Amino acid sequence: MVGCGSERDRLQVIAAAEEEMSAIATGDVERYFAVLTEDAVFMPPNSLSKTGEELRQWLREFLSQVAVECLQSLHGQTVVAGDLAYHGYACSWKTTPRAGGQPTIAHFKGMHIARRLADGSWRLARNIRNLSPAAAAQG
């Protein structure tokens, strides 16, 4: 495997995570799908796992219902092992209903599992996150 575990791979995994956050912030669901593997699985807080068309519909609905502003995003440990990597993260965001209403602030801690595709690019295959208190999202 070329570049197995290299700093370049680690930075590409982080870039995929940053692209995910950018897609969320712009509300561009197609851009979001582009950073995911075809078999991506999400494990959001207080919900069942989402995959396939169910995941894509869930993301479409979420991004159509709220505008998301990233308040803080922190990268944790990112480890590459062959064609898989894990990336820990913490973030805080503000969601404002597009139909009007009060914004909500949420804090998360989570982990991505990324997979290197045949073309050498990295995509997010798993996203596991939980809600956390504000103080935990900052450290």
C-alpha positions in Angstrom: 0.0 0.0 0.0 1.5 3.3 -1.1 1.7 5.8 1.7 0.3 3.5 4.3 0.0 5.4 7.6 1.8 8.5 6.2 1.3 12.1 7.4 -0.2 12.8 3.9 -2.9 10.1 4.5 -3.6 11.5 8.0 -4.0 15.0 6.6 -6.3 13.7 3.8 -8.5 12.1 6.4 -8.7 15.4 8.3 -9.5 17.2 5.0 -12.4 14.8 4.4 -13.8 15.6 7.9 -13.4 19.3 7.2 -15.2 18.9 3.8 -18.0 17.2 5.7 -18.4 20.2 8.0 -18.2 22.7 5.1 -20.9 20.8 3.2 -23.1 20.9 6.4 -22.4 24.7 6.8 -23.3 25.4 3.2 -26.4 23.1 3.3 -25.1 21.4 0.1 -26.4 17.8 0.5 -24.8 16.6 -2.8 -21.4 18.0 -1.6 -22.0 16.1 1.6 -22.8 12.8 -0.2 -19.5 13.2 -2.2 -17.4 12.9 1.0 -19.2 9.6 2.1 -18.6 6.1 0.9 -21.5 4.4 -0.8 -22.0 2.1 2.2 -21.6 4.9 4.8 -23.3 4.4 8.2 -24.1 7.1 10.7 -24.9 6.6 14.4 -26.4 9.9 15.4 -27.3 10.7 19.0 -30.7 9.6 20.2 -31.4 7.8 17.0 -31.0 4.4 15.3 -28.2 3.8 12.8 -28.8 5.2 9.3 -27.4 3.8 6.1 -28.1 3.8 2.3 -31.1 5.7 1.1 -32.4 6.1 4.6 -29.2 8.0 5.5 -29.3 10.1 2.4 -33.0 11.1 3.0 -32.3 11.8 6.7 -29.4 14.1 5.7 -31.6 15.8 3.0 -34.3 16.5 5.5 -31.9 17.8 8.1 -30.2 20.2 5.8 -33.4 21.4 4.3 -35.0 22.1 7.7 -32.1 23.9 9.4 -29.2 26.2 8.6 -26.1 25.1 10.4 -23.3 27.4 11.6 -20.2 25.8 12.9 -19.1 27.5 16.1 -16.1 25.3 16.9 -14.6 22.2 15.3 -11.6 20.3 16.9 -9.7 17.4 15.4 -8.7 14.7 17.8 -6.4 11.8 17.2 -6.3 10.6 13.6 -4.7 7.2 13.0 -4.2 5.6 9.6 -3.8 1.8 9.3 -3.6 0.6 5.8 -6.8 1.6 3.9 -8.7 2.5 7.1 -8.4 5.4 9.4 -10.1 6.7 12.5 -10.5 10.4 13.3 -11.8 11.7 16.6 -13.5 15.1 16.7 -15.5 17.5 18.8 -17.7 20.3 17.5 -20.3 22.8 18.5 -22.8 24.1 16.1 -25.8 26.4 16.0 -28.9 25.2 14.0 -31.5 27.7 13.0 -34.8 26.5 11.6 -35.2 27.6 8.0 -38.9 28.1 8.6 -38.1 30.6 11.4 -37.7 30.1 15.1 -35.1 30.1 17.8 -31.6 28.6 17.1 -30.3 25.7 19.1 -26.7 25.1 20.1 -25.4 21.5 20.3 -22.1 20.1 21.2 -20.8 16.7 19.9 -17.9 14.3 20.4 -17.5 11.6 17.9 -15.4 9.4 15.6 -15.2 9.0 11.9 -13.9 5.8 10.3 -12.6 6.7 6.9 -11.7 4.4 4.0 -9.2 4.9 1.2 -10.9 4.3 -2.2 -9.2 2.7 -5.2 -8.3 6.1 -6.6 -6.4 6.9 -3.4 -9.0 9.4 -2.0 -10.4 9.1 1.5 -14.1 9.0 2.2 -16.0 8.8 5.5 -17.5 5.3 6.0 -18.7 5.7 9.5 -19.8 8.6 11.7 -20.5 7.8 15.4 -21.2 10.8 17.7 -22.9 11.7 20.9 -24.0 14.8 22.5 -21.7 16.3 25.1 -21.7 19.2 27.5 -20.1 22.4 26.2 -17.0 22.0 28.3 -16.4 18.5 26.8 -16.6 19.8 23.3 -13.8 22.2 24.0 -11.3 19.6 25.1 
